[in-house]
Amino acid sequence: MKKNVWLLSFCQALMNSGNILLATTSALVGYQLAENKALATLPLGLQFLGTMLTTIPASMFMKHVGRRAGFIVGTLFGLAGAGLASWAIVHGSFFLFCAGAVLFGVFNGFGTYYRFAAADIATDDYRPTAISYVMAGGVIAAVVGPNLAKWSIGLLPSAEFAGSYLALAGLYVASLAVLLFLDIPRPGAHEAHDTGRPLREIATQGKFVVAVLGAAVGFGVMSLVMTATPLAMHAHAHPFPDTAFVIEWHVLGMFAPSFVTGHLIRRFGVLNIMLTGAVLNVLCVVVNLGGTDLTHFWGALVLLGVGWNFLFVGGTTLLTETYRIEEKAKAQALNDFLVFTMVTVSSLSAGALHYLLGWRAVNLGVLLPIAFILGALLWLRSKQRAGVAAGI
C-alpha cells in the first residue's frame, strides 16, 4: 500500500511540475501569440476545460480497466499536447497552442485521480495521510516547475518558450516510466458493475455538498488569483524571474503543508482545517490589496497556496466519507467535474478581468465566494455538533 502511495506521489510531482511550468508560462505565451491581449489566459482556461470534460469519462474508464491503464492513457494525451504546443509556438499559432492546452487538460483529467487512487487503497486510519502524501509530491514541483521554465525558456533561441514545452514532454515520458511500477489491482466484478445508490442521493448529503464546495470554490479562487498574478506582475514591471520566484513559493505553499495536513485533520478535525484554509484566503486578498511590490505578490501567493491545500485536502478527505466502494467512480467523477468547472470559469475569466478591471478588482471579486465557503463550513460544523449533542 505504502509503495503505491509513494509512486502515486511521484506521479503527482511530475504532473504538478508540468502544471506549474504551464501556470508560469501559459498566460505569457498567450499574450505573445494572441492578437486580442484579453485572451492571454484563454489557453490556460481551455486546459481546465479539457480537465473538466475529462473527469467523468476518465473515472468511468478506470472503473472498468483499472487505475494504471487509465493513467497511462492520460499521460499519452499530455505527451501529444507538449509536442503540439511546441510546434504552435515555433510557428506562431495561437489556435494550435490552445489545442495543445486542451490535451494538457485531458491528461490532468486522468491525473487528478492520483489522490483518489491513494485513498482507495489506504486503510480508514491512513486515508487522510495517504491523500496528503500524494499531494505532497507537489513540493518537488514547486522547485522543478518554475526553474525548468526559467532554464528552458531560451532552449530554442528562435522561439521563446518553445523549449519549455519540449522539456514538458520529458516530464511526461518520466511519468510513463513510473507508472510501469504501479501495482493497483483492477476493479473486481462487484465494483465494476454494481452502481450502488442513485447519484442524486449521494450528492444531496450535506457532507458531500460542503466537501465539493470547499474543494471547488477554494480551487476556483486559487486559480483566478494565481492565473492573474503573472499578468499583474508583468503590468507592474516585474521581470520574468521574479514571476517564476513567486510561483515557486506559491506552489511550495500549496504542497509543503501536505506532509502534515493529514495529521492536522486527524488532530483538529477536517472542518476546522478547511475553515483555516478559507481564512488564509482572506488574508491573501488583504496582502494583495496592500501593494504591488515583490514582497506583496510573494506573501499573498504563499497564503493562497496554504489556504488551497487545507481546503482541497480537507475537501477530498471529507468526500471519501460520503460514498461506498461501488459508488466511488461516480461520486469522485461528479466531485472533480464540479471542481474543474469552477476552475475553468476562473481561468477563462482571469485574463479578461485583469485586462478590463485591473488587479484590485480581481482580488475584491474573490471575497464573496470565500465568504460562501466559510458559511457552508460553519453550517456543517454546527449541524454535526448539534447531532453529537443529541446523541446521534
C-alpha positions as CSV (number, residue, x, y, z in Angstrom):
1,M,0.0,0.0,0.0
2,K,2.7,2.5,1.0
3,K,4.8,1.7,-2.0
4,N,1.9,2.6,-4.3
5,V,1.2,5.7,-2.3
6,W,4.8,6.9,-2.9
7,L,4.7,6.0,-6.6
8,L,1.4,8.0,-6.9
9,S,3.1,10.8,-5.0
10,F,6.0,10.9,-7.6
11,C,3.5,10.8,-10.5
12,Q,1.7,13.8,-8.8
13,A,5.1,15.5,-8.5
14,L,5.8,15.1,-12.2
15,M,2.3,16.2,-13.2
16,N,2.4,19.2,-11.0
17,S,5.9,20.2,-12.2
18,G,4.4,20.3,-15.7
19,N,1.3,22.2,-14.4
20,I,3.4,24.8,-12.7
21,L,5.5,25.3,-15.8
22,L,2.2,25.8,-17.6
23,A,0.9,28.2,-15.0
24,T,4.2,30.2,-15.2
25,T,4.4,30.4,-19.0
26,S,0.9,29.9,-20.5
27,A,-0.5,33.4,-20.0
28,L,2.7,34.9,-21.2
29,V,2.7,32.7,-24.3
30,G,-0.9,33.5,-24.9
31,Y,-0.2,37.2,-24.6
32,Q,2.6,36.8,-27.1
33,L,0.6,34.8,-29.7
34,A,-2.9,36.3,-29.3
35,E,-3.9,39.4,-31.3
36,N,-6.5,40.3,-28.7
37,K,-4.5,40.5,-25.5
38,A,-7.6,40.0,-23.3
39,L,-7.4,36.3,-24.5
40,A,-4.0,35.8,-22.9
41,T,-5.3,33.3,-20.3
42,L,-7.6,31.5,-22.8
43,P,-5.2,28.6,-23.3
44,L,-5.0,28.0,-19.5
45,G,-8.8,28.3,-19.3
46,L,-9.1,25.7,-22.1
47,Q,-6.7,23.5,-20.3
48,F,-9.0,23.4,-17.3
49,L,-12.0,23.0,-19.7
50,G,-10.3,19.9,-21.0
51,T,-9.8,18.6,-17.5
52,M,-13.4,19.3,-16.6
53,L,-14.8,17.5,-19.6
54,T,-12.4,14.5,-19.0
55,T,-13.1,13.9,-15.3
56,I,-16.3,11.9,-15.8
57,P,-15.2,9.7,-18.7
58,A,-11.8,9.2,-17.1
59,S,-13.4,7.9,-13.9
60,M,-15.8,5.6,-15.7
61,F,-12.9,4.3,-17.9
62,M,-10.8,3.5,-14.9
63,K,-13.7,1.8,-13.2
64,H,-13.5,-0.9,-15.9
65,V,-9.8,-1.0,-16.9
66,G,-8.1,0.0,-13.7
67,R,-6.1,2.9,-12.5
68,R,-2.7,2.2,-14.1
69,A,-4.2,1.7,-17.6
70,G,-6.2,4.9,-17.2
71,F,-3.2,6.9,-16.0
72,I,-1.0,5.7,-18.9
73,V,-3.7,6.7,-21.5
74,G,-4.0,10.1,-19.9
75,T,-0.2,10.7,-20.0
76,L,-0.1,9.9,-23.7
77,F,-2.5,12.7,-24.2
78,G,-0.2,15.0,-22.3
79,L,2.8,14.0,-24.4
80,A,0.8,14.8,-27.6
81,G,-0.1,18.2,-26.1
82,A,3.5,19.0,-25.4
83,G,4.6,18.3,-29.0
84,L,1.7,20.3,-30.4
85,A,2.3,23.3,-28.1
86,S,6.0,23.4,-29.1
87,W,5.1,23.4,-32.8
88,A,2.5,26.1,-32.2
89,I,5.0,28.5,-30.5
90,V,7.6,27.9,-33.2
91,H,5.0,28.7,-35.9
92,G,3.3,31.5,-34.0
93,S,-0.2,29.8,-34.0
94,F,-2.4,30.8,-31.1
95,F,-5.1,28.3,-32.3
96,L,-2.7,25.3,-32.2
97,F,-1.3,26.4,-28.8
98,C,-4.9,26.4,-27.5
99,A,-5.4,22.9,-28.9
100,G,-2.3,21.7,-27.1
101,A,-3.7,23.2,-23.9
102,V,-6.8,21.1,-24.3
103,L,-4.7,18.0,-24.5
104,F,-2.9,19.0,-21.3
105,G,-6.3,19.3,-19.7
106,V,-7.2,15.7,-20.8
107,F,-4.0,14.5,-19.1
108,N,-4.9,16.3,-15.9
109,G,-8.4,14.9,-16.1
110,F,-6.9,11.5,-15.6
111,G,-4.1,12.6,-13.3
112,T,-6.5,14.3,-10.8
113,Y,-7.4,10.8,-9.7
114,Y,-3.9,10.1,-8.3
115,R,-5.1,11.3,-4.9
116,F,-8.3,9.1,-5.0
117,A,-6.3,6.1,-6.1
118,A,-4.3,6.5,-2.9
119,A,-7.4,6.9,-0.8
120,D,-8.9,3.8,-2.4
121,I,-6.0,1.5,-1.4
122,A,-5.5,3.0,2.1
123,T,-6.9,1.9,5.4
124,D,-9.5,4.1,7.0
125,D,-7.0,5.5,9.6
126,Y,-4.3,6.0,7.0
127,R,-6.5,7.6,4.3
128,P,-6.0,11.3,5.2
129,T,-2.3,10.7,5.4
130,A,-2.2,8.9,2.1
131,I,-4.1,11.7,0.4
132,S,-1.7,14.2,2.0
133,Y,1.4,12.3,0.9
134,V,0.3,12.1,-2.7
135,M,-0.4,15.9,-2.7
136,A,3.0,16.4,-1.0
137,G,4.6,15.4,-4.3
138,G,3.9,18.9,-5.4
139,V,6.8,20.1,-3.2
140,I,9.1,18.7,-5.9
141,A,7.0,20.6,-8.4
142,A,7.5,23.8,-6.6
143,V,11.2,23.7,-7.3
144,V,11.2,21.8,-10.7
145,G,8.3,23.6,-12.4
146,P,9.4,27.3,-12.2
147,N,13.1,26.5,-12.6
148,L,12.5,24.2,-15.5
149,A,10.6,27.1,-17.1
150,K,13.5,29.5,-16.5
151,W,16.1,27.1,-17.7
152,S,14.2,26.0,-20.9
153,I,12.7,29.4,-21.9
154,G,15.6,30.1,-24.4
155,L,16.3,26.5,-25.3
156,L,15.2,27.3,-28.8
157,P,16.6,30.8,-29.4
158,S,14.4,31.5,-32.4
159,A,11.1,30.7,-30.5
160,E,10.9,31.9,-26.8
161,F,9.1,29.4,-24.6
162,A,9.1,26.6,-27.2
163,G,11.9,24.8,-25.3
164,S,9.8,24.9,-22.2
165,Y,7.2,22.7,-23.8
166,L,9.8,20.2,-25.1
167,A,11.0,20.0,-21.5
168,L,7.4,19.3,-20.5
169,A,7.4,16.3,-22.8
170,G,10.4,14.9,-20.9
171,L,8.3,15.1,-17.7
172,Y,5.5,13.1,-19.3
173,V,8.0,10.4,-20.5
174,A,9.3,10.1,-16.9
175,S,5.7,9.7,-15.7
176,L,5.1,6.9,-18.1
177,A,8.2,5.1,-16.7
178,V,7.0,5.5,-13.1
179,L,3.5,4.1,-13.9
180,L,5.0,0.8,-15.1
181,F,5.8,0.1,-11.4
182,L,2.4,0.9,-10.1
183,D,0.6,-2.2,-8.8
184,I,-3.1,-1.5,-8.1
185,P,-5.4,-4.4,-8.8
186,R,-8.1,-3.9,-11.4
187,P,-11.6,-3.4,-10.0
188,G,-13.5,-6.6,-9.2
189,A,-16.8,-7.6,-10.8
190,H,-18.8,-6.2,-7.9
191,E,-17.1,-2.8,-8.0
192,A,-17.1,-2.6,-11.8
193,H,-20.8,-3.4,-12.3
194,D,-22.7,-2.5,-9.1
195,T,-23.9,1.1,-9.2
196,G,-24.9,1.4,-5.5
197,R,-27.2,4.3,-4.5
198,P,-28.5,6.8,-7.1
199,L,-26.1,9.7,-7.6
200,R,-28.7,12.2,-6.5
201,E,-29.0,10.5,-3.1
202,I,-25.2,10.7,-2.7
203,A,-24.8,14.2,-3.9
204,T,-27.6,15.7,-1.7
205,Q,-25.9,14.7,1.5
206,G,-24.8,17.8,3.4
207,K,-21.3,16.5,3.9
208,F,-21.0,15.8,0.2
209,V,-22.2,19.3,-0.7
210,V,-19.8,21.0,1.7
211,A,-16.9,18.8,0.6
212,V,-17.4,19.8,-3.1
213,L,-17.9,23.5,-2.2
214,G,-14.7,23.6,-0.2
215,A,-12.6,22.0,-2.9
216,A,-14.3,23.6,-5.9
217,V,-14.7,27.2,-4.7
218,G,-11.3,27.1,-3.0
219,F,-9.6,25.8,-6.2
220,G,-11.5,28.4,-8.3
221,V,-10.4,31.3,-6.0
222,M,-6.8,30.0,-6.1
223,S,-6.9,29.6,-9.9
224,L,-8.3,33.0,-10.5
225,V,-5.7,34.8,-8.4
226,M,-2.8,32.6,-9.5
227,T,-3.6,32.9,-13.2
228,A,-3.9,36.7,-13.0
229,T,-0.7,37.1,-10.9
230,P,1.9,36.8,-13.8
231,L,-0.1,39.4,-15.8
232,A,-0.3,41.7,-12.8
233,M,3.5,41.3,-12.2
234,H,4.2,42.0,-15.8
235,A,1.9,45.1,-15.7
236,H,3.9,46.4,-12.7
237,A,7.3,45.9,-14.5
238,H,8.4,42.8,-12.6
239,P,10.8,40.7,-14.7
240,F,10.0,37.0,-15.5
241,P,12.5,35.6,-13.0
242,D,10.5,37.4,-10.2
243,T,7.3,35.9,-11.5
244,A,8.9,32.4,-11.5
245,F,10.1,33.0,-7.9
246,V,6.6,34.0,-6.8
247,I,5.0,31.0,-8.5
248,E,7.7,28.7,-7.0
249,W,6.8,29.8,-3.4
250,H,3.1,29.7,-4.2
251,V,3.5,26.0,-5.1
252,L,5.5,25.3,-2.0
253,G,2.6,26.9,-0.1
254,M,0.2,24.6,-1.9
255,F,2.0,21.3,-1.3
256,A,4.6,21.6,1.5
257,P,1.8,21.5,4.2
258,S,0.7,18.1,2.8
259,F,3.4,16.5,4.9
260,V,1.3,17.5,8.0
261,T,-2.2,18.2,6.7
262,G,-3.4,14.6,7.2
263,H,-2.1,14.7,10.8
264,L,-3.7,18.0,11.4
265,I,-7.0,16.7,10.1
266,R,-6.9,13.8,12.5
267,R,-5.9,16.0,15.4
268,F,-8.2,19.0,14.9
269,G,-11.0,17.7,12.6
270,V,-11.4,18.2,8.8
271,L,-13.9,21.1,9.1
272,N,-11.5,23.2,11.3
273,I,-8.7,22.7,8.9
274,M,-10.9,23.7,6.0
275,L,-12.1,26.8,7.9
276,T,-8.4,27.7,8.5
277,G,-7.8,27.5,4.7
278,A,-10.7,29.9,4.0
279,V,-9.3,32.4,6.5
280,L,-5.9,32.2,4.8
281,N,-7.5,33.0,1.5
282,V,-9.0,36.2,3.1
283,L,-5.5,37.1,4.3
284,C,-4.2,36.6,0.8
285,V,-6.6,39.2,-0.5
286,V,-5.6,41.7,2.2
287,V,-1.9,41.4,1.3
288,N,-2.6,41.8,-2.4
289,L,-4.6,44.9,-1.8
290,G,-1.8,46.3,0.3
291,G,0.6,46.9,-2.6
292,T,2.3,45.6,-5.7
293,D,5.9,45.1,-4.5
294,L,7.5,41.7,-5.0
295,T,7.0,41.0,-1.2
296,H,3.3,41.6,-1.6
297,F,2.9,39.2,-4.5
298,W,5.2,36.7,-2.7
299,G,3.4,36.8,0.7
300,A,-0.1,36.7,-0.8
301,L,0.6,33.7,-3.0
302,V,2.2,31.7,-0.2
303,L,-1.0,32.4,1.9
304,L,-3.1,31.4,-1.1
305,G,-1.2,28.2,-1.6
306,V,-1.6,27.1,2.1
307,G,-5.2,28.0,2.1
308,W,-5.8,25.9,-1.1
309,N,-4.0,22.9,0.5
310,F,-6.2,22.9,3.6
311,L,-9.4,23.3,1.5
312,F,-8.5,20.8,-1.2
313,V,-7.0,18.0,1.0
314,G,-9.8,18.6,3.6
315,G,-12.5,18.5,0.9
316,T,-11.1,15.3,-0.6
317,T,-10.9,13.7,2.8
318,L,-14.5,14.8,3.7
319,L,-15.7,13.4,0.3
320,T,-14.4,9.9,1.0
321,E,-16.8,9.7,3.9
322,T,-19.8,10.1,1.7
323,Y,-19.8,7.0,-0.6
324,R,-19.4,3.2,-0.7
325,I,-16.7,1.4,-2.7
326,E,-19.1,0.6,-5.6
327,E,-20.2,4.2,-5.7
328,K,-16.7,5.8,-5.7
329,A,-16.3,6.2,-9.5
330,K,-19.5,8.3,-10.0
331,A,-19.1,10.2,-6.7
332,Q,-15.4,11.1,-7.5
333,A,-16.3,11.9,-11.1
334,L,-19.1,14.4,-10.0
335,N,-16.8,16.0,-7.5
336,D,-13.9,16.6,-9.9
337,F,-16.3,17.7,-12.7
338,L,-17.7,20.4,-10.4
339,V,-14.2,21.3,-9.1
340,F,-12.8,21.8,-12.6
341,T,-15.9,23.5,-13.8
342,M,-15.2,26.2,-11.2
343,V,-11.5,26.2,-12.1
344,T,-12.3,26.6,-15.8
345,V,-14.6,29.6,-15.3
346,S,-12.0,31.2,-13.0
347,S,-9.1,30.7,-15.5
348,L,-11.1,31.8,-18.5
349,S,-12.2,35.0,-16.7
350,A,-8.8,35.8,-15.1
351,G,-7.2,37.5,-18.1
352,A,-10.3,39.4,-19.1
353,L,-11.0,40.6,-15.6
354,H,-7.4,41.8,-15.1
355,Y,-7.3,43.4,-18.6
356,L,-10.7,45.2,-18.2
357,L,-11.0,45.9,-14.5
358,G,-7.5,45.6,-13.0
359,W,-5.7,43.7,-10.3
360,R,-7.6,45.3,-7.4
361,A,-11.0,44.1,-8.9
362,V,-9.7,40.6,-9.3
363,N,-8.9,40.4,-5.6
364,L,-12.1,42.1,-4.4
365,G,-14.1,39.7,-6.6
366,V,-13.0,36.6,-4.8
367,L,-14.1,37.8,-1.3
368,L,-17.8,36.7,-2.0
369,P,-17.0,33.1,-2.9
370,I,-14.6,32.9,0.1
371,A,-17.4,34.1,2.4
372,F,-19.7,31.4,0.8
373,I,-17.2,28.7,1.8
374,L,-16.9,30.0,5.3
375,G,-20.7,30.0,5.7
376,A,-21.1,26.4,4.4
377,L,-18.3,25.1,6.7
378,L,-19.8,26.8,9.7
379,W,-23.2,25.4,8.9
380,L,-22.0,21.8,8.7
381,R,-19.9,22.1,11.8
382,S,-22.9,23.5,13.7
383,K,-25.1,20.6,12.3
384,Q,-22.5,18.0,13.4
385,R,-22.2,19.5,16.9
386,A,-26.0,19.5,17.2
387,G,-26.0,15.8,16.2
388,V,-23.4,14.9,18.8
389,A,-25.3,16.9,21.5
390,A,-28.4,14.9,20.6
391,G,-26.6,11.6,20.8
392,I,-26.9,10.9,17.1
